[in-house]
Amino acid sequence: GLSQTHKHLPEMQTICGLEKPPVFVPVVDDYYKGMATTVMLQKDAAAVYDALAGHYAGQQLVSVAPLGYTGKLYGNAMAGRDTLTLYVCGNEDRCTVTALFDNLGKGASGAAVQNMNIMLGFEETAGLL
């Protein structure tokens, strides 16, 4: 069978309290910036959406799209931005959570600036928005 050994699976399983690691599908295409990362879960989509929407309510850099979004998800839609948008789709038995972000923005460098701002007591979005 296929074995999925992505380096982030153990932390995803631990942080989310999952019995088994999720199916993790990072998609990087041939465009300069942008990334769509999808995790498939055997969880109720509405419950996952509620948890994410509640957790990120009022955040400036992370937002959650309406549950069951049916539009197209373009991997480079967030190019040049320091924000990340989560999309939850599915039903009572299983769902997908897709994160759209700029891998050169919200990815490593944007997250580093955001975390530095928080640690130093600056406005979280200083130098980002």
Secondary structure, 3 states (H helix, E strand, C coil): CCCCCCCCHHHHHHHHCCCCCCEEEEECCCCCCCEEEEEEECCCHHHHHHHHHHHHCCCCCEEECCCCCCCCCCCCCCCCCCCEEEEEEECCCCEEEEEEECHHHHHHHHHHHHHHHHHHCCCCCCCCC
